[in-house]
Structure formats: C-alpha cells, structure tokens
Amino acid sequence: QVQLVESGGGLVQPGGSMRLSCAASGNFFNLNAMGWYRQAPGKERELVATIPLGGVTKYADSVKGRFTSSRDNAKNTVFLQMNSLKPEDTAVYYCNAEVTLPHWSVYTAWGQGTQVTVSS
C-alpha cells in the first residue's frame, strides 16, 4: 500500500511560478512511472506530465515549455515546477504513481489533490 500527498498549491498571479511536490509513503517495493494530472471545474481530468523510472518525461501540449516535472527517487518524491502560469492552469492537481508492491503486485496510487488558482 502506498499513500501520495501533494503539497505546494495555492494562489498565484498570472505569469508567476509555483512548485508542487508529491511524497510517497507506505509499504512498497518500488515506484515506477509517476505523473501529474489536473482537473478544472466542468472538465475531465487530464494528463499534465508523466515521468517514467529512467525514462523521458512527457508533457501535455498545453504545458510544454512552461512546466517541468522531476523526481527524487531517494526521497520517493516527484515535483512539478510550473512557470509562466496562466488562468487556464487553474485546477486541482493530482499526483499519480504506478507502484510495485511486495510480492510483485502492481498498484496505481492517486493523491487527494492540491488546488492551484491562477488569478490577478
């Protein structure tokens, strides 16, 4: 079992920056791919970024060049650096991880989300 907890959300001005963190804890063998999703009111949840273990990070077209995702495997933490924020980036941001549990079972974990509001 693994728990993901996001932090770092809040209110930011358009054009500003914000850094989100997601820390994993619990009993697991390994964190595999990790990613970020977001959901705005009235919209479906969408992929923001996904970063595989030892692979190349992929981003949604809407955030390319502005957002950067990274991970610290030693600390079981994934980050999302958001720059040049726009009002349309306003959403609840969720952390996601593919987790290998003891005895080699696979579990998809989700955080509870953190609100990011971009407004002047």
Backbone as JSON Lines, residues from 0, in Angstrom:
{"i":0,"aa":"Q","n":[0.84,-1.18,0.0],"ca":[0.0,0.0,0.0],"c":[0.88,1.24,0.0]}
{"i":1,"aa":"V","n":[0.46,2.26,-0.73],"ca":[1.21,3.5,-0.82],"c":[0.25,4.67,-0.73]}
{"i":2,"aa":"Q","n":[0.71,5.73,-0.09],"ca":[-0.04,6.96,0.0],"c":[0.74,8.07,-0.68]}
{"i":3,"aa":"L","n":[0.05,8.9,-1.45],"ca":[0.65,10.05,-2.12],"c":[0.03,11.32,-1.56]}
{"i":4,"aa":"V","n":[0.87,12.25,-1.17],"ca":[0.4,13.5,-0.6],"c":[1.01,14.66,-1.37]}
{"i":5,"aa":"E","n":[0.15,15.47,-2.0],"ca":[0.6,16.64,-2.73],"c":[0.71,17.84,-1.8]}
{"i":6,"aa":"S","n":[1.6,18.75,-2.13],"ca":[1.74,19.98,-1.39],"c":[2.26,21.07,-2.32]}
{"i":7,"aa":"G","n":[2.08,22.32,-1.92],"ca":[2.63,23.44,-2.67],"c":[1.62,24.26,-3.44]}
{"i":8,"aa":"G","n":[0.36,23.87,-3.43],"ca":[-0.65,24.61,-4.16],"c":[-1.03,25.9,-3.46]}
{"i":9,"aa":"G","n":[-1.86,26.67,-4.14],"ca":[-2.31,27.93,-3.59],"c":[-2.67,28.92,-4.68]}
{"i":10,"aa":"L","n":[-2.65,30.19,-4.33],"ca":[-2.99,31.28,-5.24],"c":[-1.72,31.91,-5.79]}
{"i":11,"aa":"V","n":[-1.71,32.13,-7.09],"ca":[-0.55,32.74,-7.74],"c":[-1.03,33.67,-8.84]}
{"i":12,"aa":"Q","n":[-0.27,34.73,-9.09],"ca":[-0.61,35.68,-10.13],"c":[-0.29,35.12,-11.52]}
{"i":13,"aa":"P","n":[-1.04,35.52,-12.54],"ca":[-0.65,35.12,-13.9],"c":[0.78,35.52,-14.21]}
{"i":14,"aa":"G","n":[1.49,34.62,-14.86],"ca":[2.9,34.83,-15.14],"c":[3.82,34.38,-14.03]}
{"i":15,"aa":"G","n":[3.27,34.03,-12.9],"ca":[4.07,33.6,-11.77],"c":[4.46,32.14,-11.85]}
{"i":16,"aa":"S","n":[5.11,31.69,-10.8],"ca":[5.6,30.32,-10.74],"c":[5.14,29.65,-9.45]}
{"i":17,"aa":"M","n":[5.07,28.35,-9.5],"ca":[4.7,27.56,-8.35],"c":[5.31,26.17,-8.5]}
{"i":18,"aa":"R","n":[5.71,25.6,-7.38],"ca":[6.31,24.28,-7.38],"c":[5.49,23.34,-6.51]}
{"i":19,"aa":"L","n":[5.02,22.26,-7.1],"ca":[4.26,21.25,-6.39],"c":[5.16,20.07,-6.06]}
{"i":20,"aa":"S","n":[4.88,19.45,-4.94],"ca":[5.6,18.26,-4.52],"c":[4.61,17.15,-4.23]}
{"i":21,"aa":"C","n":[5.05,15.93,-4.42],"ca":[4.24,14.76,-4.11],"c":[5.14,13.72,-3.48]}
{"i":22,"aa":"A","n":[4.89,13.42,-2.23],"ca":[5.7,12.46,-1.49],"c":[4.94,11.15,-1.31]}
{"i":23,"aa":"A","n":[5.62,10.06,-1.6],"ca":[5.04,8.74,-1.46],"c":[5.52,8.09,-0.17]}
{"i":24,"aa":"S","n":[4.62,7.41,0.5],"ca":[4.97,6.69,1.71],"c":[4.15,5.42,1.78]}
{"i":25,"aa":"G","n":[4.6,4.5,2.6],"ca":[3.91,3.24,2.76],"c":[4.82,2.06,2.52]}
{"i":26,"aa":"N","n":[4.21,0.92,2.33],"ca":[4.94,-0.31,2.12],"c":[4.91,-0.67,0.64]}
{"i":27,"aa":"F","n":[6.02,-0.44,-0.04],"ca":[6.1,-0.76,-1.45],"c":[7.52,-1.13,-1.81]}
{"i":28,"aa":"F","n":[7.64,-1.85,-2.91],"ca":[8.95,-2.26,-3.39],"c":[9.61,-1.18,-4.22]}
{"i":29,"aa":"N","n":[8.85,-0.56,-5.1],"ca":[9.42,0.43,-5.99],"c":[8.33,1.32,-6.57]}
{"i":30,"aa":"L","n":[8.69,2.57,-6.82],"ca":[7.85,3.47,-7.59],"c":[8.28,3.39,-9.04]}
{"i":31,"aa":"N","n":[7.33,3.15,-9.9],"ca":[7.63,3.07,-11.33],"c":[7.35,4.43,-11.96]}
{"i":32,"aa":"A","n":[6.49,4.49,-12.95],"ca":[6.16,5.78,-13.54],"c":[5.39,6.64,-12.54]}
{"i":33,"aa":"M","n":[5.65,7.93,-12.56],"ca":[4.9,8.89,-11.76],"c":[4.42,9.99,-12.68]}
{"i":34,"aa":"G","n":[3.32,10.61,-12.32],"ca":[2.78,11.64,-13.18],"c":[1.93,12.63,-12.44]}
{"i":35,"aa":"W","n":[1.55,13.66,-13.17],"ca":[0.69,14.71,-12.67],"c":[-0.52,14.85,-13.58]}
{"i":36,"aa":"Y","n":[-1.69,14.95,-12.98],"ca":[-2.93,15.21,-13.67],"c":[-3.57,16.46,-13.07]}
{"i":37,"aa":"R","n":[-4.5,17.03,-13.79],"ca":[-5.23,18.15,-13.24],"c":[-6.67,18.1,-13.72]}
{"i":38,"aa":"Q","n":[-7.54,18.71,-12.94],"ca":[-8.95,18.75,-13.28],"c":[-9.52,20.11,-12.91]}
{"i":39,"aa":"A","n":[-10.02,20.81,-13.91],"ca":[-10.67,22.09,-13.7],"c":[-12.17,21.87,-13.57]}
{"i":40,"aa":"P","n":[-12.89,22.79,-12.93],"ca":[-14.34,22.64,-12.8],"c":[-15.01,22.48,-14.16]}
{"i":41,"aa":"G","n":[-15.86,21.47,-14.28],"ca":[-16.58,21.22,-15.5],"c":[-15.79,20.52,-16.58]}
{"i":42,"aa":"K","n":[-14.55,20.15,-16.3],"ca":[-13.72,19.48,-17.28],"c":[-13.28,18.12,-16.76]}
{"i":43,"aa":"E","n":[-12.87,17.26,-17.69],"ca":[-12.35,15.96,-17.33],"c":[-10.91,16.09,-16.82]}
{"i":44,"aa":"R","n":[-10.53,15.13,-16.02],"ca":[-9.15,15.09,-15.56],"c":[-8.22,14.83,-16.74]}
{"i":45,"aa":"E","n":[-7.15,15.59,-16.84],"ca":[-6.24,15.47,-17.96],"c":[-4.81,15.27,-17.49]}
{"i":46,"aa":"L","n":[-4.05,14.58,-18.31],"ca":[-2.64,14.36,-18.02],"c":[-1.86,15.64,-18.21]}
{"i":47,"aa":"V","n":[-1.02,15.97,-17.24],"ca":[-0.12,17.11,-17.33],"c":[1.28,16.67,-17.7]}
{"i":48,"aa":"A","n":[1.8,15.7,-16.98],"ca":[3.14,15.2,-17.21],"c":[3.26,13.79,-16.67]}
{"i":49,"aa":"T","n":[4.08,13.0,-17.31],"ca":[4.37,11.67,-16.81],"c":[5.88,11.44,-16.91]}
{"i":50,"aa":"I","n":[6.45,10.9,-15.86],"ca":[7.89,10.7,-15.81],"c":[8.17,9.25,-15.4]}
{"i":51,"aa":"P","n":[8.58,8.43,-16.35],"ca":[8.86,7.03,-16.02],"c":[10.17,6.89,-15.26]}
{"i":52,"aa":"L","n":[10.35,5.76,-14.66],"ca":[11.6,5.47,-13.97],"c":[12.68,5.26,-15.02]}
{"i":53,"aa":"G","n":[13.64,6.15,-15.05],"ca":[14.73,6.05,-16.0],"c":[14.38,6.4,-17.43]}
{"i":54,"aa":"G","n":[13.22,7.02,-17.65],"ca":[12.78,7.37,-18.98],"c":[12.71,8.87,-19.22]}
{"i":55,"aa":"V","n":[12.07,9.23,-20.32],"ca":[11.94,10.61,-20.74],"c":[10.58,11.15,-20.31]}
{"i":56,"aa":"T","n":[10.58,12.29,-19.67],"ca":[9.35,12.91,-19.24],"c":[8.54,13.4,-20.44]}
{"i":57,"aa":"K","n":[7.24,13.17,-20.41],"ca":[6.34,13.63,-21.45],"c":[5.37,14.63,-20.86]}
{"i":58,"aa":"Y","n":[5.01,15.63,-21.65],"ca":[4.15,16.7,-21.19],"c":[2.97,16.89,-22.13]}
{"i":59,"aa":"A","n":[1.88,17.36,-21.57],"ca":[0.77,17.79,-22.39],"c":[1.18,19.01,-23.21]}
{"i":60,"aa":"D","n":[0.63,19.13,-24.41],"ca":[0.98,20.25,-25.28],"c":[0.71,21.59,-24.61]}
{"i":61,"aa":"S","n":[-0.31,21.65,-23.79],"ca":[-0.7,22.9,-23.17],"c":[0.31,23.43,-22.15]}
{"i":62,"aa":"V","n":[1.21,22.57,-21.68],"ca":[2.16,22.99,-20.66],"c":[3.61,22.88,-21.12]}
{"i":63,"aa":"K","n":[3.84,22.39,-22.32],"ca":[5.21,22.26,-22.81],"c":[5.92,23.61,-22.83]}
{"i":64,"aa":"G","n":[7.14,23.62,-22.35],"ca":[7.92,24.84,-22.29],"c":[7.67,25.67,-21.05]}
{"i":65,"aa":"R","n":[6.63,25.35,-20.3],"ca":[6.31,26.1,-19.08],"c":[6.44,25.25,-17.82]}
{"i":66,"aa":"F","n":[6.09,23.99,-17.91],"ca":[6.13,23.09,-16.75],"c":[7.29,22.12,-16.89]}
{"i":67,"aa":"T","n":[7.87,21.76,-15.76],"ca":[8.92,20.77,-15.72],"c":[8.67,19.82,-14.55]}
{"i":68,"aa":"S","n":[8.67,18.54,-14.83],"ca":[8.49,17.54,-13.79],"c":[9.8,16.81,-13.55]}
{"i":69,"aa":"S","n":[10.08,16.53,-12.3],"ca":[11.29,15.8,-11.94],"c":[10.99,14.92,-10.74]}
{"i":70,"aa":"R","n":[11.9,14.02,-10.44],"ca":[11.69,13.12,-9.31],"c":[12.99,12.9,-8.56]}
{"i":71,"aa":"D","n":[12.85,12.71,-7.27],"ca":[13.95,12.36,-6.4],"c":[13.66,10.96,-5.88]}
{"i":72,"aa":"N","n":[14.26,9.97,-6.49],"ca":[13.94,8.6,-6.15],"c":[14.36,8.24,-4.73]}
{"i":73,"aa":"A","n":[15.44,8.85,-4.25],"ca":[15.9,8.57,-2.9],"c":[14.88,9.02,-1.86]}
{"i":74,"aa":"K","n":[14.11,10.06,-2.19],"ca":[13.12,10.59,-1.27],"c":[11.69,10.21,-1.66]}
{"i":75,"aa":"N","n":[11.55,9.39,-2.69],"ca":[10.22,8.95,-3.15],"c":[9.3,10.14,-3.4]}
{"i":76,"aa":"T","n":[9.84,11.13,-4.08],"ca":[9.13,12.38,-4.29],"c":[9.2,12.79,-5.75]}
{"i":77,"aa":"V","n":[8.1,13.32,-6.26],"ca":[8.04,13.87,-7.6],"c":[7.63,15.33,-7.5]}
{"i":78,"aa":"F","n":[8.17,16.15,-8.38],"ca":[7.93,17.58,-8.36],"c":[7.31,18.04,-9.67]}
{"i":79,"aa":"L","n":[6.61,19.14,-9.6],"ca":[6.11,19.8,-10.8],"c":[6.4,21.29,-10.67]}
{"i":80,"aa":"Q","n":[7.36,21.76,-11.43],"ca":[7.7,23.18,-11.46],"c":[6.87,23.84,-12.55]}
{"i":81,"aa":"M","n":[6.06,24.8,-12.17],"ca":[5.15,25.47,-13.09],"c":[5.56,26.93,-13.22]}
{"i":82,"aa":"N","n":[5.9,27.33,-14.43],"ca":[6.3,28.7,-14.72],"c":[5.34,29.32,-15.72]}
{"i":83,"aa":"S","n":[5.37,30.64,-15.8],"ca":[4.52,31.38,-16.74],"c":[3.07,30.93,-16.64]}
{"i":84,"aa":"L","n":[2.58,30.86,-15.44],"ca":[1.24,30.33,-15.2],"c":[0.16,31.21,-15.82]}
{"i":85,"aa":"K","n":[-0.86,30.56,-16.31],"ca":[-1.99,31.21,-16.96],"c":[-3.26,30.91,-16.18]}
{"i":86,"aa":"P","n":[-4.28,31.76,-16.3],"ca":[-5.54,31.46,-15.61],"c":[-6.1,30.09,-15.97]}
{"i":87,"aa":"E","n":[-5.9,29.65,-17.2],"ca":[-6.41,28.35,-17.61],"c":[-5.68,27.18,-16.96]}
{"i":88,"aa":"D","n":[-4.59,27.46,-16.25],"ca":[-3.92,26.42,-15.48],"c":[-4.62,26.15,-14.15]}
{"i":89,"aa":"T","n":[-5.59,26.96,-13.81],"ca":[-6.32,26.78,-12.56],"c":[-7.01,25.43,-12.55]}
{"i":90,"aa":"A","n":[-6.73,24.63,-11.55],"ca":[-7.28,23.29,-11.45],"c":[-6.83,22.67,-10.13]}
{"i":91,"aa":"V","n":[-7.41,21.53,-9.83],"ca":[-6.88,20.68,-8.78],"c":[-5.86,19.76,-9.43]}
{"i":92,"aa":"Y","n":[-4.67,19.75,-8.88],"ca":[-3.58,18.95,-9.43],"c":[-3.4,17.69,-8.59]}
{"i":93,"aa":"Y","n":[-3.34,16.56,-9.29],"ca":[-3.24,15.26,-8.65],"c":[-1.93,14.57,-9.02]}
{"i":94,"aa":"C","n":[-1.34,13.95,-8.06],"ca":[-0.17,13.12,-8.28],"c":[-0.62,11.68,-8.51]}
{"i":95,"aa":"N","n":[0.07,10.99,-9.39],"ca":[-0.24,9.61,-9.73],"c":[1.05,8.81,-9.78]}
{"i":96,"aa":"A","n":[0.97,7.56,-9.37],"ca":[2.15,6.7,-9.41],"c":[1.75,5.26,-9.66]}
{"i":97,"aa":"E","n":[2.55,4.59,-10.47],"ca":[2.47,3.15,-10.63],"c":[3.45,2.54,-9.65]}
{"i":98,"aa":"V","n":[2.96,1.66,-8.79],"ca":[3.73,1.17,-7.67],"c":[3.83,-0.34,-7.73]}
{"i":99,"aa":"T","n":[5.04,-0.84,-7.55],"ca":[5.25,-2.26,-7.37],"c":[5.25,-2.56,-5.88]}
{"i":100,"aa":"L","n":[4.29,-3.33,-5.45],"ca":[4.14,-3.68,-4.05],"c":[4.96,-4.93,-3.73]}
{"i":101,"aa":"P","n":[5.13,-5.24,-2.45],"ca":[5.75,-6.53,-2.11],"c":[5.03,-7.69,-2.78]}
{"i":102,"aa":"H","n":[5.78,-8.69,-3.13],"ca":[5.29,-9.87,-3.85],"c":[4.89,-9.53,-5.29]}
{"i":103,"aa":"W","n":[5.38,-8.42,-5.79],"ca":[5.33,-8.07,-7.21],"c":[3.95,-7.71,-7.75]}
{"i":104,"aa":"S","n":[3.03,-7.41,-6.89],"ca":[1.76,-6.9,-7.37],"c":[1.91,-5.43,-7.74]}
{"i":105,"aa":"V","n":[1.04,-4.95,-8.62],"ca":[1.11,-3.58,-9.12],"c":[-0.12,-2.8,-8.65]}
{"i":106,"aa":"Y","n":[0.12,-1.59,-8.22],"ca":[-0.94,-0.75,-7.68],"c":[-0.82,0.65,-8.26]}
{"i":107,"aa":"T","n":[-1.93,1.21,-8.67],"ca":[-1.97,2.58,-9.15],"c":[-2.48,3.48,-8.04]}
{"i":108,"aa":"A","n":[-1.65,4.39,-7.59],"ca":[-1.98,5.26,-6.47],"c":[-2.27,6.68,-6.95]}
{"i":109,"aa":"W","n":[-3.17,7.34,-6.25],"ca":[-3.53,8.72,-6.53],"c":[-3.47,9.54,-5.25]}
{"i":110,"aa":"G","n":[-2.97,10.75,-5.37],"ca":[-3.06,11.69,-4.28],"c":[-4.45,12.3,-4.22]}
{"i":111,"aa":"Q","n":[-4.72,13.03,-3.15],"ca":[-6.03,13.65,-2.98],"c":[-6.15,15.0,-3.67]}
{"i":112,"aa":"G","n":[-5.06,15.52,-4.17],"ca":[-5.09,16.74,-4.96],"c":[-4.75,17.98,-4.17]}
{"i":113,"aa":"T","n":[-4.24,18.98,-4.88],"ca":[-3.96,20.28,-4.31],"c":[-4.45,21.35,-5.28]}
{"i":114,"aa":"Q","n":[-5.12,22.36,-4.75],"ca":[-5.71,23.4,-5.58],"c":[-4.66,24.41,-6.01]}
{"i":115,"aa":"V","n":[-4.63,24.69,-7.3],"ca":[-3.81,25.75,-7.87],"c":[-4.74,26.76,-8.53]}
{"i":116,"aa":"T","n":[-4.68,27.99,-8.07],"ca":[-5.52,29.04,-8.61],"c":[-4.63,30.15,-9.17]}
{"i":117,"aa":"V","n":[-4.8,30.44,-10.45],"ca":[-4.02,31.48,-11.13],"c":[-4.96,32.63,-11.43]}
{"i":118,"aa":"S","n":[-4.79,33.72,-10.72],"ca":[-5.7,34.85,-10.85],"c":[-5.03,36.12,-10.37]}
{"i":119,"aa":"S","n":[-5.37,37.23,-11.03],"ca":[-4.85,38.52,-10.61],"c":[-5.78,39.18,-9.6]}
